[in-house]
Amino acid sequence: MNKRKVVGAVLLGAAALVYGVSPVDLIPELLGPLGIADDAVILSGAALGVWRLLASARKKKHPGDAAGPGDAAG
């Protein structure tokens, strides 16, 4: 696993959680649904980013993976 991507995923998740519980927001919760929506967008975007980082960190590269099937020059 790529350790840089794992660390990035952890930091991204932690930053999103800190933003979610922080009283400082782009749109405060006092504005009702808009305040909750900005938190939901940030948290869901961060979750997607964490998922993509971890998924790409799990991919193992092998020397023969560069050429797909049928790419042999024969």
GIWOQUI-V946651 format. One record per backbone hydrogen bond with DSSP energy under -1.0 kcal/mol. NH is the residue of the N-H (numbers start at 1). CO is the residue of the C=O. If there is no record, write none. Layout:
<<NH,CO> <NH,CO>>
This chain:
<<6,2> <7,3> <8,4> <9,5> <10,6> <11,7> <12,8> <13,9> <14,10> <15,11> <16,12> <17,13> <18,14> <19,15> <20,16> <21,17> <22,18> <31,28> <32,29> <36,32> <37,33> <38,34> <39,35> <40,36> <41,37> <42,38> <43,39> <44,40> <45,41> <46,42> <47,43> <48,44> <49,45> <50,46> <51,47> <52,48> <53,49> <54,50> <55,51> <56,52> <57,53> <58,54> <65,62> <71,68> <74,72>>
